[in-house]
Amino acid sequence: MATKLMILRELNNLPDEALREVVKFISYLKKCQKKTSASKRNGKALAGKQATAIKKWAGCNLGSGYTGRDHDAILYGDKG
């Protein structure tokens, strides 16, 4: 809590241009936090998608030339 008060005191002394930069930086930090926290929350959803994909392809003959990358594309979607 003391850190927040110190930051607020320092913000009062900054010029307008510097305050705009601070606002941009805070927005950037919030976006980064949302990306990491969203991936943590969606762990169950990802596991469900993987289980569904495994059930869909279970027992299928995928033919020769089937690689680990093909496996990953099926489970995790094509990232390329």
N, C-alpha and C positions, 0 to 999 in steps of 0.2 A: 504494500500500500504506500509506503514511503517513496518508492520509486515512481509511482504514478503522480504523486504530488510534486516531486522534483521535476518530472517531465512537464507537467502543466505550468509550473512556475517558469521554466525555461521557454516554453512556447509563447508566453506573454511578451517576452523580450525579442522575439524574432520578427524580422520584416515580412511584409506580405508575400514577397517572392519565395522566401524560405518556407513560409507556411503552406504555400501551394505544393512545394516539393514534398513536404511532410505528408500532406493529404494523399498525394500520389503513392508515396511509399506505404502508407497505411493500407490503401486500396490493394496494392500489390501483395502485402502480407496476408490480407484477408482472403484473396484469391488462392494463394498458396495453401493456406490453412484449410479452405473448403475442399481442395483437391485431395489432400491427405486424409482428412476426416471422412470424406465421402467413400474413399476406398476402404477404410476400416469398417464403416457401417455396412457396406455392401458385400461383405465376406460371405454371408449366408446366401445371398442372391447369386453370387458367382459360383458357389458350390452347387447350388441347385441347377444352374445352367450346365455346369460340367456333368452332373449326374444325368441330366436329360440327354445331353449329347452322347454320353457313353451308352445309354440304353438304346438310343436311336441307331447307333452303328454296331452294337454288340452282335456278334455272330455273322456279320456281313463279310463277304470276301472282297477285299479292296483291290485285289490283283497284285501283280508284281510291280516293283518300283515304289511301293508305298513306304514313305520315310517318316522319321520322327517329326519333321517339319509339317508333314501332312496331318499327323496326329495332333500337333499343337494348333494347327489352323482349325481343325474340327472342334477341339475343346475350347480354345480361347478366342476364336474368330481370326480372320485374316488381318494381321497388323501391318502388312507390307504395302 
